[in-house]
Amino acid sequence: MNMMPKISFIIASIDRDRQLEECVCSIEKAHEYSPDITIEILVVIQKVNKKKDIRIRYPEITDFYYTDKIGLSAARNFAIDKSAGEYLVFLDDDAGISENFINVLSGKITKYSRIGAFCGRLIDPVLKIPFSVIFSDKRFKKLRRFEYQYFMGSAHVLSRSVIERIGYYDERFGAGAKYYGSEETDIFFRSKAAGEQIVYLPDLVFFHPVLFPPPDYSYKYSYAFGAMLMKNWISDKTCFFVYCAIFLRTIFSSLLRIFQKMFLMGWRKEERREAYRHYLILRGILSGVVNFIRFEL
């Protein structure tokens, strides 16, 4: 008799058919590696009413849903209501998982049964390099609030009990929403405020290409981060000084980078571009904080 909890994989997508197919395929391969563990795959397609022609090998475990409601968090919340798993894995449609992912996750669920939130190591599938420098870390660790950057949007797992305790994703945050990102960091801080432990599992490997978004995305993401930080700053007053420190650290880091790029490294085009990116980060986080106070309170 299989006593392992059921695992639900949730993928939100709009128009990345090839990447979506590869994402589902990676889950199918992990399912073949661990066929005794019960899983389901829920794909939520937004803005497209025509049925997607995505090749799947296991239709009995994969369901496609279509919705006109826009926003990554809205799609994830939609799938949460449709899901039956005790643990939910959230993936971007251009992401994937390692072949032994389900086996590793089920072992961690058994070992850390009192922990309801995990995040894994994020690796570029082609270059085989960490998605960012923090994912060079190969140590298991229980995360503090200052380590929120480990908890990436396409590299985290939540138990249903945690979701029931802290609530769903805030639909004001995430791609397609008012605030373009930080939906996962909001979940992280809300989980910490509720007393949940969150652990980083370096052997739980997610794949996601290393991206170099255009400069305006730096503003969008930092704007969302500022708004999210202010939201939790207000709601989690016991850790007021922690959020202050995170805010000031981000501000100081951007100012320092601007100074380095513009005044210490010369006026080369690439240095000016990088300085401008940090200017947008600085401007974005300040605007996010101010506008959340103005329009959300």
C-alpha positions as CSV (number, residue, x, y, z in Angstrom):
1,M,0.0,0.0,0.0
2,N,1.4,3.4,-1.0
3,M,1.5,5.7,2.1
4,M,3.4,8.5,0.4
5,P,1.5,11.8,0.1
6,K,0.2,12.7,-3.3
7,I,2.2,15.4,-5.1
8,S,0.6,18.0,-7.4
9,F,2.7,19.8,-10.0
10,I,1.2,23.2,-10.9
11,I,2.2,25.0,-14.1
12,A,0.8,28.4,-15.3
13,S,1.3,29.2,-19.0
14,I,0.2,31.5,-21.8
15,D,2.0,31.1,-25.1
16,R,5.2,29.0,-24.5
17,D,4.0,25.8,-26.1
18,R,7.5,24.3,-26.7
19,Q,8.8,25.1,-23.3
20,L,5.6,23.9,-21.7
21,E,5.9,20.6,-23.4
22,E,9.4,20.2,-22.2
23,C,8.4,21.1,-18.7
24,V,5.7,18.5,-18.7
25,C,8.1,16.0,-20.2
26,S,10.6,16.5,-17.3
27,I,7.8,15.7,-14.8
28,E,6.9,12.6,-16.8
29,K,10.5,11.4,-16.8
30,A,10.7,11.9,-13.0
31,H,7.4,10.0,-12.7
32,E,9.0,7.1,-14.7
33,Y,11.9,7.2,-12.3
34,S,9.6,6.9,-9.3
35,P,6.4,5.3,-10.5
36,D,5.2,4.2,-7.1
37,I,4.7,7.8,-5.9
38,T,1.3,9.3,-6.8
39,I,1.4,12.6,-8.7
40,E,-0.8,14.8,-10.8
41,I,0.1,17.6,-13.2
42,L,-2.2,20.6,-13.5
43,V,-1.6,23.1,-16.4
44,V,-3.5,26.4,-16.3
45,I,-3.6,28.1,-19.7
46,Q,-4.4,31.8,-19.6
47,K,-5.8,34.0,-22.4
48,V,-6.1,31.1,-24.9
49,N,-9.5,29.4,-25.4
50,K,-8.2,27.1,-28.2
51,K,-7.1,23.7,-26.8
52,K,-3.3,23.4,-26.8
53,D,-1.6,20.7,-28.8
54,I,0.9,19.6,-26.2
55,R,2.1,16.0,-26.4
56,I,1.8,14.1,-23.2
57,R,2.5,10.5,-22.5
58,Y,0.4,10.1,-19.3
59,P,-3.0,11.7,-19.8
60,E,-4.3,10.0,-16.8
61,I,-2.2,12.2,-14.5
62,T,-2.3,15.4,-16.5
63,D,-5.2,17.9,-16.7
64,F,-5.4,21.1,-18.7
65,Y,-7.5,24.1,-17.6
66,Y,-8.3,27.3,-19.5
67,T,-9.1,30.6,-17.9
68,D,-9.5,34.2,-19.1
69,K,-8.3,35.5,-15.8
70,I,-4.8,36.9,-16.1
71,G,-1.9,36.8,-13.6
72,L,0.5,34.1,-12.4
73,S,-0.9,34.1,-8.9
74,A,-4.5,33.9,-10.1
75,A,-3.5,30.9,-12.2
76,R,-1.8,29.2,-9.3
77,N,-4.7,29.8,-7.0
78,F,-7.1,28.4,-9.6
79,A,-5.0,25.2,-9.8
80,I,-4.7,24.9,-6.0
81,D,-8.5,24.7,-5.8
82,K,-8.5,22.0,-8.5
83,S,-5.6,20.0,-7.0
84,A,-5.7,17.0,-4.7
85,G,-2.1,16.7,-3.6
86,E,-0.9,17.1,-0.1
87,Y,2.2,18.8,-1.4
88,L,2.2,21.3,-4.3
89,V,5.2,22.0,-6.6
90,F,5.0,25.3,-8.4
91,L,6.8,25.5,-11.8
92,D,7.2,28.2,-14.5
93,D,6.3,26.9,-17.9
94,D,9.9,27.3,-19.1
95,A,11.3,25.4,-16.1
96,G,11.7,21.7,-15.4
97,I,12.9,19.2,-12.8
98,S,15.6,16.6,-12.5
99,E,14.9,13.0,-13.1
100,N,15.2,12.0,-9.5
101,F,13.2,15.0,-8.2
102,I,10.1,13.1,-7.1
103,N,12.2,10.5,-5.4
104,V,14.2,13.1,-3.5
105,L,11.1,15.2,-2.6
106,S,9.2,12.2,-1.2
107,G,12.3,11.3,0.9
108,K,12.5,14.8,2.3
109,I,8.8,14.9,3.0
110,T,9.2,11.7,5.0
111,K,12.3,12.9,6.8
112,Y,11.0,16.5,7.5
113,S,7.4,15.7,8.1
114,R,6.8,18.8,10.3
115,I,8.2,21.2,7.7
116,G,5.7,22.3,5.1
117,A,7.7,24.6,2.8
118,F,10.8,23.6,0.8
119,C,12.9,25.3,-1.9
120,G,15.4,23.6,-4.2
121,R,18.5,24.4,-6.2
122,L,17.9,26.2,-9.4
123,I,20.2,25.2,-12.4
124,D,20.4,26.3,-16.0
125,P,19.5,23.1,-18.0
126,V,21.9,23.8,-20.9
127,L,24.8,25.7,-19.3
128,K,24.6,23.5,-16.1
129,I,25.4,26.6,-14.0
130,P,23.5,27.9,-11.0
131,F,20.6,30.3,-11.8
132,S,22.3,32.8,-9.5
133,V,25.3,32.8,-7.2
134,I,23.3,31.7,-4.1
135,F,22.5,28.4,-5.8
136,S,26.1,27.5,-5.7
137,D,25.3,26.7,-2.1
138,K,25.2,22.9,-1.6
139,R,24.4,23.0,2.1
140,F,21.0,22.1,3.6
141,K,19.8,25.0,5.6
142,K,16.8,26.3,7.5
143,L,16.1,29.7,6.0
144,R,15.9,33.0,7.9
145,R,14.0,36.0,6.6
146,F,17.3,37.5,5.3
147,E,17.6,34.4,3.0
148,Y,14.4,34.9,1.1
149,Q,16.3,34.9,-2.2
150,Y,16.6,31.1,-2.0
151,F,12.8,30.9,-2.3
152,M,12.4,31.4,-6.0
153,G,9.2,31.5,-8.0
154,S,9.9,28.3,-9.9
155,A,11.8,26.4,-7.2
156,H,9.5,25.9,-4.3
157,V,7.1,23.4,-2.7
158,L,4.3,24.1,-0.3
159,S,2.2,21.6,1.7
160,R,-1.5,22.1,1.6
161,S,-1.5,22.6,5.3
162,V,0.7,25.7,5.0
163,I,-1.5,27.1,2.2
164,E,-4.6,26.6,4.4
165,R,-2.9,28.3,7.2
166,I,-1.4,31.4,5.5
167,G,-3.8,31.7,2.5
168,Y,-3.4,31.6,-1.2
169,Y,-1.0,33.7,-3.4
170,D,-1.8,37.4,-3.3
171,E,-3.1,38.1,-6.7
172,R,-1.8,41.6,-6.7
173,F,1.6,40.2,-7.2
174,G,3.2,38.1,-9.9
175,A,3.6,38.3,-13.7
176,G,0.4,39.8,-15.3
177,A,-0.7,41.5,-12.0
178,K,-0.4,45.0,-10.7
179,Y,2.9,44.3,-9.1
180,Y,4.9,42.2,-11.6
181,G,6.8,39.9,-9.3
182,S,7.6,39.0,-5.6
183,E,4.5,36.7,-5.3
184,E,6.8,33.9,-4.0
185,T,8.7,36.2,-1.6
186,D,5.4,37.3,-0.2
187,I,4.5,33.6,0.4
188,F,7.9,33.2,2.1
189,F,7.5,36.1,4.5
190,R,3.9,35.2,5.3
191,S,5.0,31.6,6.1
192,K,7.7,32.9,8.4
193,A,5.3,35.2,10.1
194,A,3.0,32.2,10.7
195,G,5.9,30.4,12.4
196,E,6.5,27.9,9.6
197,Q,10.0,26.5,8.9
198,I,11.3,26.7,5.4
199,V,14.3,24.7,4.3
200,Y,16.6,24.8,1.3
201,L,17.3,21.4,-0.2
202,P,20.3,21.6,-2.6
203,D,19.7,18.0,-3.9
204,L,16.2,19.0,-4.9
205,V,17.1,20.2,-8.4
206,F,14.9,22.5,-10.5
207,F,15.9,23.6,-14.0
208,H,15.4,27.1,-15.3
209,P,17.4,29.0,-18.0
210,V,19.5,31.9,-16.8
211,L,17.8,35.0,-18.2
212,F,19.0,38.5,-19.0
213,P,15.8,40.5,-19.1
214,P,15.7,44.0,-20.6
215,P,16.4,46.9,-18.2
216,D,12.7,47.9,-17.7
217,Y,12.1,44.5,-16.0
218,S,14.6,45.6,-13.3
219,Y,12.2,48.4,-12.5
220,K,9.1,46.1,-12.6
221,Y,10.6,43.5,-10.3
222,S,12.0,46.0,-7.8
223,Y,8.7,47.9,-7.8
224,A,6.9,44.7,-6.9
225,F,9.5,43.9,-4.3
226,G,9.1,47.3,-2.7
227,A,5.4,47.0,-2.5
228,M,5.6,43.4,-1.2
229,L,8.2,44.5,1.4
230,M,5.9,47.3,2.7
231,K,3.0,44.9,2.8
232,N,4.8,42.5,5.1
233,W,6.5,45.4,6.9
234,I,3.1,46.5,8.1
235,S,1.5,43.1,8.7
236,D,4.5,41.5,10.5
237,K,5.4,44.2,13.0
238,T,7.4,41.8,15.2
239,C,10.1,41.7,12.5
240,F,9.9,45.4,11.6
241,F,13.6,45.9,11.9
242,V,14.3,42.9,9.7
243,Y,12.3,44.4,6.9
244,C,14.0,47.8,7.5
245,A,17.4,46.1,7.2
246,I,16.4,44.3,3.9
247,F,15.1,47.6,2.5
248,L,18.2,49.6,3.5
249,R,20.5,46.8,2.2
250,T,18.9,46.9,-1.2
251,I,19.0,50.7,-1.4
252,F,22.7,50.8,-0.3
253,S,23.7,48.0,-2.7
254,S,22.1,49.8,-5.6
255,L,23.7,53.1,-4.7
256,L,27.1,51.4,-4.3
257,R,26.8,49.7,-7.7
258,I,25.9,52.9,-9.4
259,F,28.9,54.7,-7.9
260,Q,31.2,51.8,-8.8
261,K,30.0,51.6,-12.4
262,M,29.9,55.3,-13.1
263,F,32.9,56.7,-11.2
264,L,35.3,53.8,-10.6
265,M,35.1,51.7,-13.7
266,G,34.9,54.5,-16.4
267,W,32.2,55.4,-18.8
268,R,32.2,52.4,-21.1
269,K,28.8,51.5,-22.6
270,E,28.4,48.3,-20.6
271,E,29.2,50.1,-17.4
272,R,26.7,52.8,-18.1
273,R,24.1,50.2,-18.9
274,E,24.7,48.3,-15.6
275,A,24.6,51.6,-13.7
276,Y,21.3,52.4,-15.3
277,R,19.9,49.0,-14.3
278,H,20.8,49.7,-10.7
279,Y,19.2,53.1,-10.9
280,L,16.0,51.4,-12.1
281,I,16.2,49.0,-9.1
282,L,16.6,51.9,-6.7
283,R,13.8,53.9,-8.3
284,G,11.6,50.8,-8.5
285,I,11.8,49.8,-4.8
286,L,11.2,53.3,-3.6
287,S,8.2,53.8,-5.9
288,G,6.8,50.4,-4.8
289,V,7.0,51.3,-1.2
290,V,5.4,54.8,-1.7
291,N,2.7,53.6,-4.0
292,F,1.7,50.7,-1.8
293,I,1.2,53.2,1.1
294,R,-0.7,55.5,-1.2
295,F,-3.0,53.0,-2.9
296,E,-3.2,49.9,-0.8
297,L,-3.6,51.1,2.8
